[in-house]
Amino acid sequence: MTGMTIQWAALALCAMAAAVRIPGALRGHGRTMCAALLLLTLAVGLSIAPVYNPVDALLGRFNGANLLLRLTLYAVFVLLGVRVAAAFASSLARRLVVGPFGLAILGLTVAATLYFFVASELPFSSVGLGAFEDQATVREYAAVGRLYPGYVAACMVLPTGLSVFDRRSRPIHRVAGALLSSSFLLVVVFVVLRLTPLELLDWNVILPFSAIVLLVLGLGLIWLSHMIARRHSVQDNGLS
């Protein structure tokens, strides 16, 4: 699967996952996850040239669309972190994301992102800022943008992974836990690899977007399980 193919596949999956949750969100069910998926759809879309270029044109062609992508992705990981930690009963993971330490990391990340963006020379639209990679500030901006999602993902790997071995859970939940854990692990692996001098080539796209596909599939299984369970008056787990 080529990088462009998996990007479009991830966008389609995110859009469908968000769309099927909108009716429930309008009735007050699963609003947080619906918001997270809508924001994730926006973030994925802004990583693709046919979406990025017209949006950036509306924002003035100074790559404000890339900044919007970064900030949107931070919001996605905050929402995911809170809901996943609650669904998998990990108070530690929740504290690491929205406790004092986690919020301090988020604040520093946003501040650093804004600083490096403003400090960079970005005279024309460029998807992923690829045309400006020779600037140190752009490289730092990109690195900071990866670290916060990597941090939240690292906090989620263990709680979701342990659920796979919980024999009290329904099989569909254990499969969903495996997909979510694999997704978060891929994010961590990608972030770590980007800290090395290795040339990732197509894997620079395949790894993060594969993580998105696994994430949405895992959330989709839980949503499907919840829809079935509602017919039998079973309480949802917070990711539906």
Secondary structure in CASP SS format (residue, H / E / C, confidence):
PFRMAT SS
TARGET T0000
AUTHOR 0000-0000-0000
METHOD secondary structure of the structure
MODEL  1
M C 1.00
T C 1.00
G H 1.00
M H 1.00
T H 1.00
I H 1.00
Q H 1.00
W H 1.00
A H 1.00
A H 1.00
L H 1.00
A H 1.00
L H 1.00
C H 1.00
A H 1.00
M H 1.00
A H 1.00
A H 1.00
A H 1.00
V H 1.00
R H 1.00
I H 1.00
P H 1.00
G H 1.00
A H 1.00
L H 1.00
R C 1.00
G C 1.00
H C 1.00
G C 1.00
R H 1.00
T H 1.00
M H 1.00
C H 1.00
A H 1.00
A H 1.00
L H 1.00
L H 1.00
L H 1.00
L H 1.00
T H 1.00
L H 1.00
A H 1.00
V H 1.00
G H 1.00
L C 1.00
S C 1.00
I C 1.00
A H 1.00
P H 1.00
V H 1.00
Y H 1.00
N H 1.00
P H 1.00
V H 1.00
D H 1.00
A H 1.00
L H 1.00
L C 1.00
G C 1.00
R C 1.00
F C 1.00
N C 1.00
G H 1.00
A H 1.00
N H 1.00
L H 1.00
L H 1.00
L H 1.00
R H 1.00
L H 1.00
T H 1.00
L H 1.00
Y H 1.00
A H 1.00
V H 1.00
F H 1.00
V H 1.00
L H 1.00
L H 1.00
G H 1.00
V H 1.00
R H 1.00
V H 1.00
A H 1.00
A H 1.00
A H 1.00
F C 1.00
A C 1.00
S C 1.00
S H 1.00
L H 1.00
A H 1.00
R H 1.00
R H 1.00
L H 1.00
V H 1.00
V H 1.00
G C 1.00
P H 1.00
F H 1.00
G H 1.00
L H 1.00
A H 1.00
I H 1.00
L H 1.00
G H 1.00
L H 1.00
T H 1.00
V H 1.00
A H 1.00
A H 1.00
T H 1.00
L H 1.00
Y H 1.00
F H 1.00
F H 1.00
V H 1.00
A H 1.00
S C 1.00
E C 1.00
L C 1.00
P C 1.00
F C 1.00
S C 1.00
S C 1.00
V H 1.00
G H 1.00
L H 1.00
G H 1.00
A H 1.00
F H 1.00
E C 1.00
D C 1.00
Q C 1.00
A H 1.00
T H 1.00
V H 1.00
R H 1.00
E H 1.00
Y H 1.00
A H 1.00
A H 1.00
V H 1.00
G H 1.00
R H 1.00
L H 1.00
Y H 1.00
P H 1.00
G H 1.00
Y H 1.00
V H 1.00
A H 1.00
A H 1.00
C H 1.00
M H 1.00
V H 1.00
L H 1.00
P H 1.00
T H 1.00
G H 1.00
L H 1.00
S H 1.00
V C 1.00
F C 1.00
D C 1.00
R C 1.00
R C 1.00
S C 1.00
R C 1.00
P H 1.00
I H 1.00
H H 1.00
R H 1.00
V H 1.00
A H 1.00
G H 1.00
A H 1.00
L H 1.00
L H 1.00
S H 1.00
S H 1.00
S H 1.00
F H 1.00
L H 1.00
L H 1.00
V H 1.00
V H 1.00
V H 1.00
F H 1.00
V H 1.00
V H 1.00
L H 1.00
R H 1.00
L C 1.00
T C 1.00
P C 1.00
L C 1.00
E C 1.00
L C 1.00
L C 1.00
D C 1.00
W H 1.00
N H 1.00
V H 1.00
I H 1.00
L H 1.00
P H 1.00
F H 1.00
S H 1.00
A H 1.00
I H 1.00
V H 1.00
L H 1.00
L H 1.00
V H 1.00
L H 1.00
G H 1.00
L H 1.00
G H 1.00
L H 1.00
I H 1.00
W H 1.00
L H 1.00
S H 1.00
H H 1.00
M H 1.00
I H 1.00
A H 1.00
R H 1.00
R C 1.00
H C 1.00
S C 1.00
V C 1.00
Q C 1.00
D C 1.00
N C 1.00
G C 1.00
L C 1.00
S C 1.00
END
